[in-house]
């Protein structure tokens, strides 16, 4: 009571200090001073607030001016039922103290439901969640006091969400926290861990299972994913951390075959997949903590039953705090025709254990100390992917370059004579090549022939002047051939002085003007155009080609040049007529 009295006196002293600043001021100045006080951060005794409102200050002024007793003015009032829970009975308080001290993660909502289930909340004495929360806070059993608030890791986290169901699946493993009975010895306990896969878009859990600590392997992850894909279809992205079970080549290869990309978080960055971490916290608070405080040691089958019951009856039917929708309804609102379902036959083969194997020249694969005959001979001498059922040793399944080839059956060389004879017949023997002796063939003198031709050319051109004179002589001979008497007509171009301008001259002229060698296909098109629309005059050809080259027409488009030449020839003929 003395502490309470000192608390009231400290509050009264603070209020009086505010009133003394304002009581003698004019109304306009008082209003300005109140505005300044409301903007300041003040140290208010025994209060979590650090600011004052205008209404509070004016209320203090009204109380000061209206009260004559200096001892009670601005003194905080004391509730007559302070520290006394008006609704909770002693039996309810004992139950709440016991339940919350056993498990700090039990919420007020759950505690109220448990009071109702145990007939501890009568109709005339029905407490609210706020009443339970105030009682727990008064005795130091509130969640803020019991649960240690985690420190931020200093990284900037940006919220993201998948665009549709089955776009991103997150999988995570938590533990070790839960201890269950050892299947080999019931007097001992072993560690059990939950493995959970959640759909990022809807927060719907597609796979969840408690496994023994030694069962947290890549094969277990594959079996969980197999069941989830059979039921819900395949996801597009599989997001997980860098734990040992999630870094194997088998998992990555299997998910690639069904068209799923495996992505991993950065090193030592578990909070990157915070949605799965929140689910793990939910499981710990709802299941692990309850099973640990129980006096009974449960089996792993019982733990999985509790897990399925919680998901079915609670999690999948409650409104999610982030999405604002029920996870089950949000997930199944996506039409089934847009889901990528995989046939049971394909899944049964894809999710089997696999390894790379070499196919021998006789078509045999060696696996688990047994030989298997591949279905196609083209695979001989190559590497293939082999998948097998551990319970069926009579056959294995063969993949090559992401394609399923078929089944390779067990091959027994002692009694499988028919297959062995057929295989030998299919193999063509390689005949050795007989190399003739050096005396039976003439000597190979390729370089000698080239050297002899080079020496002859050097003899013809003793020096550079002789070579230039030879070129000039050859040029004169060609010009004399073109300028034979009687071939020049008045007004005729010198370039056409080689007799009739035929297709051969046209091809040569186009090759010179375009500065490239014409292909056989282009020469054939020129011949066809000449036969159908020719003959063409040389001056028309030169004029058209010169105009197109000036317009930067591509030299590779021989069809375009011939079309322009044909149109120009037709235009000239019409003009002459």
Protein Blocks (a to p, Z undefined) as FASTA:
>chain_A
ZZmmmmmmmmmmmmmmmmmmmmmpcfklmmmmmmmmmmpccddehiabfbdcfklmmmmm
mmmmmpmblklgopacddfkgoiafkbcfklmmmmmmmmmmpmkbcfklmmmmmmmnopa
cfklcccfklmmmmmmmnopafklmpccdddehiacdddddfbehkbccdddeddfbdcd
dfkbmkbccdddddddddfklopafbdcdddfklmcfklmmmmmmmmmmmnopafbdcdd
fbfklmcfklmmmmmmnopacddddehilklmmmlmmmmmmmmmmmmmmmmmpmbdcdfk
lmmmmmmmmmmmmmmmpccfklopafklmmmmpcfklpccddfklmmmmmpccddddddf
kopaceehiacddfbfklgoiacdddddfklckbccddeehiafbdcddddfklmmmlmm
mmmmmpccddddddddfklpccdffkmmmmmmmmmmmmmmmblmlmmmmmmmmmmmmmmm
mmgghkacghiafklmnojadfklmmmmmmmmnopacdfklmmmmmmmmmmmmccdfklm
mmmmmmmmmnopafklmmlmmmmmmmmmmmmmmmmZZ
